[in-house]
Amino acid sequence: MGKKQRILLQAGAFFIVALLAGCMPSKPVSQIAPPPPLFPPQTVMQSGDYKSFLAQNSSVLKSCSQPDTCAAALFNLCFLYCYPKSPYYDPPKAMQYISDLIAGAPESPWAAQAMVWRDLIAKQMRERNRLLGLARERRKSKEAALQNKTAMEKGWQVDRQLLQDEIRSKDEIIRELTKQLKGSQKIDLEMEKKEQGLFH
């Protein structure tokens, strides 16, 4: 092998080593920070620290100047109020934040997701109102049935009282008639005795 070929071979090897060295990460893989989650509330769902999540996003919303930052904070607050396992679950309040997000950042990807939530929450609220209405109607129906039953029982009591009064009245009439009959029989006996005394 000639000197020229050796130099070219060494240069090629050096170049390959340099390329490989440039491709190697400068930090160990374990020290690289993981990318933020695609769904920001995922961290609070895993940690369960809803109170800090609320405080952090409320603070960001008060001081944010970037539309994307404001939209993300609004999205996170929407999540807090529309997620049933959140201690802050409050669908009407979630609807307010969703409306603010859609109005303030209609082009944001968060707004598109919030629209889906809005439709789901609206459907849930309609179903809840329908069930509440049915429960109210059932309660009114039971109350009406109870009032009818009470009114019927009162009516029966009045009828019973009237019958008892009528029976008492008839008993008194019967006693009076019996008394009069006995008196009449007594008179008849006395007259019979007098008649027998006259004929003897």
C-alpha positions as CSV (number, residue, x, y, z in Angstrom):
1,M,0.0,0.0,0.0
2,G,1.4,3.4,-0.9
3,K,1.8,6.3,1.3
4,K,-0.9,8.2,-0.5
5,Q,-3.4,5.4,0.0
6,R,-2.5,5.1,3.7
7,I,-3.1,8.8,4.2
8,L,-6.4,8.7,2.4
9,L,-7.4,5.6,4.4
10,Q,-6.5,7.4,7.7
11,A,-8.3,10.5,6.6
12,G,-11.4,8.5,5.8
13,A,-11.3,6.7,9.1
14,F,-10.8,10.0,11.0
15,F,-13.8,11.5,9.0
16,I,-16.0,8.6,10.0
17,V,-15.0,8.8,13.6
18,A,-15.6,12.6,13.6
19,L,-19.1,12.0,12.0
20,L,-19.9,9.4,14.6
21,A,-18.7,11.6,17.4
22,G,-20.9,14.4,16.2
23,C,-24.0,12.2,16.2
24,M,-23.5,11.1,19.8
25,P,-25.5,12.9,22.4
26,S,-23.6,15.2,24.6
27,K,-25.6,14.2,27.7
28,P,-26.5,10.7,28.8
29,V,-30.0,9.7,27.6
30,S,-31.3,9.4,31.2
31,Q,-30.6,13.1,31.7
32,I,-32.6,14.4,28.8
33,A,-35.9,15.9,29.9
34,P,-39.0,14.1,28.6
35,P,-41.1,16.1,26.2
36,P,-44.2,17.8,27.7
37,P,-47.3,15.6,27.5
38,L,-49.6,16.1,24.5
39,F,-52.5,16.5,27.0
40,P,-51.3,19.0,29.7
41,P,-53.8,17.8,32.4
42,Q,-52.3,14.3,32.1
43,T,-49.8,15.2,34.8
44,V,-52.5,16.3,37.3
45,M,-54.5,13.2,36.5
46,Q,-51.5,11.1,37.5
47,S,-50.4,13.1,40.5
48,G,-53.9,14.1,41.8
49,D,-52.6,17.5,42.9
50,Y,-55.6,19.5,41.6
51,K,-55.2,22.3,44.1
52,S,-51.7,23.2,42.8
53,F,-52.9,22.8,39.2
54,L,-55.7,25.2,39.8
55,A,-53.5,27.8,41.5
56,Q,-50.8,27.5,38.8
57,N,-53.2,27.9,35.9
58,S,-55.2,30.7,37.6
59,S,-52.0,32.6,38.1
60,V,-50.8,32.0,34.5
61,L,-54.2,33.2,33.2
62,K,-54.0,36.4,35.3
63,S,-50.5,37.4,34.0
64,C,-50.3,35.8,30.5
65,S,-49.5,38.0,27.6
66,Q,-49.0,35.3,24.9
67,P,-52.2,34.0,23.3
68,D,-51.0,30.4,23.3
69,T,-50.1,30.6,27.0
70,C,-53.5,32.1,27.8
71,A,-55.3,29.4,25.7
72,A,-53.4,26.6,27.5
73,A,-54.2,28.0,30.9
74,L,-57.9,28.3,30.0
75,F,-57.9,24.8,28.6
76,N,-56.4,23.5,31.8
77,L,-59.1,25.3,33.9
78,C,-61.8,23.9,31.6
79,F,-60.4,20.5,32.3
80,L,-60.5,21.1,36.1
81,Y,-64.2,22.0,36.0
82,C,-65.4,19.4,33.5
83,Y,-63.5,16.3,34.7
84,P,-65.8,14.3,37.0
85,K,-63.0,13.1,39.2
86,S,-61.7,16.6,39.9
87,P,-62.7,18.0,43.3
88,Y,-63.5,21.2,41.4
89,Y,-66.1,19.5,39.1
90,D,-68.6,22.1,38.1
91,P,-70.1,21.8,34.6
92,P,-71.7,25.3,34.4
93,K,-68.4,26.9,35.4
94,A,-66.5,24.7,32.9
95,M,-68.9,26.0,30.2
96,Q,-67.9,29.6,31.1
97,Y,-64.2,28.8,30.7
98,I,-64.9,26.9,27.4
99,S,-66.7,29.9,26.0
100,D,-63.8,32.2,27.0
101,L,-61.3,29.8,25.4
102,I,-63.3,29.5,22.1
103,A,-63.9,33.3,22.0
104,G,-60.3,34.2,22.9
105,A,-58.4,31.7,20.9
106,P,-60.7,30.2,18.2
107,E,-57.8,28.9,16.1
108,S,-56.1,27.2,19.0
109,P,-56.0,23.4,19.0
110,W,-57.2,23.7,22.6
111,A,-60.3,25.5,21.4
112,A,-61.1,22.5,19.1
113,Q,-60.9,20.1,22.0
114,A,-62.9,22.5,24.2
115,M,-65.7,22.5,21.6
116,V,-65.9,18.7,22.0
117,W,-66.1,19.1,25.8
118,R,-68.8,21.8,25.4
119,D,-71.0,19.5,23.4
120,L,-70.5,16.6,25.8
121,I,-71.2,18.8,28.8
122,A,-74.3,20.3,27.2
123,K,-75.6,16.8,26.4
124,Q,-74.9,15.7,30.0
125,M,-76.6,18.8,31.4
126,R,-79.7,18.2,29.2
127,E,-79.9,14.6,30.3
128,R,-79.4,15.6,33.9
129,N,-82.2,18.2,33.6
130,R,-84.4,15.6,31.9
131,L,-83.8,13.2,34.8
132,L,-84.4,15.9,37.4
133,G,-87.7,16.8,35.6
134,L,-88.8,13.2,35.7
135,A,-87.9,12.9,39.4
136,R,-89.8,16.1,40.1
137,E,-92.9,14.8,38.2
138,R,-92.7,11.5,40.1
139,R,-92.4,13.3,43.4
140,K,-95.4,15.5,42.4
141,S,-97.4,12.5,41.4
142,K,-96.6,10.7,44.7
143,E,-97.6,13.9,46.6
144,A,-100.8,14.1,44.6
145,A,-101.6,10.4,45.3
146,L,-100.8,10.9,49.0
147,Q,-103.1,14.0,49.1
148,N,-105.8,12.1,47.3
149,K,-105.4,9.2,49.8
150,T,-105.5,11.6,52.7
151,A,-108.6,13.3,51.3
152,M,-110.3,9.9,50.8
153,E,-109.4,8.9,54.3
154,K,-110.8,12.2,55.6
155,G,-113.9,11.6,53.5
156,W,-114.3,8.1,54.9
157,Q,-113.9,9.5,58.4
158,V,-116.6,12.0,57.7
159,D,-118.8,9.3,56.2
160,R,-118.2,7.1,59.2
161,Q,-119.0,9.9,61.6
162,L,-122.2,10.6,59.7
163,L,-123.2,7.0,59.8
164,Q,-122.3,6.8,63.5
165,D,-124.4,9.9,64.2
166,E,-127.3,8.4,62.2
167,I,-127.0,5.1,64.1
168,R,-127.0,7.0,67.4
169,S,-130.0,9.1,66.3
170,K,-131.9,5.9,65.3
171,D,-130.9,4.2,68.5
172,E,-132.4,7.2,70.4
173,I,-135.6,7.0,68.3
174,I,-135.8,3.3,69.0
175,R,-135.3,3.8,72.8
176,E,-137.9,6.6,72.7
177,L,-140.4,4.4,70.8
178,T,-139.6,1.5,73.1
179,K,-140.3,3.7,76.1
180,Q,-143.5,4.9,74.5
181,L,-144.5,1.4,73.7
182,K,-143.9,0.3,77.3
183,G,-145.9,3.2,78.5
184,S,-148.7,2.4,76.1
185,Q,-148.7,-1.3,77.2
186,K,-148.9,-0.1,80.8
187,I,-151.9,2.0,80.0
188,D,-153.5,-0.8,78.0
189,L,-153.0,-3.1,81.0
190,E,-154.6,-0.6,83.4
191,M,-157.5,-0.1,81.1
192,E,-157.9,-3.9,80.7
193,K,-158.0,-4.2,84.5
194,K,-160.6,-1.4,84.8
195,E,-162.7,-3.0,82.1
196,Q,-162.6,-6.3,83.9
197,G,-163.5,-4.6,87.1
198,L,-166.5,-3.0,85.5
199,F,-167.8,-6.3,84.0
200,H,-167.5,-8.3,87.2
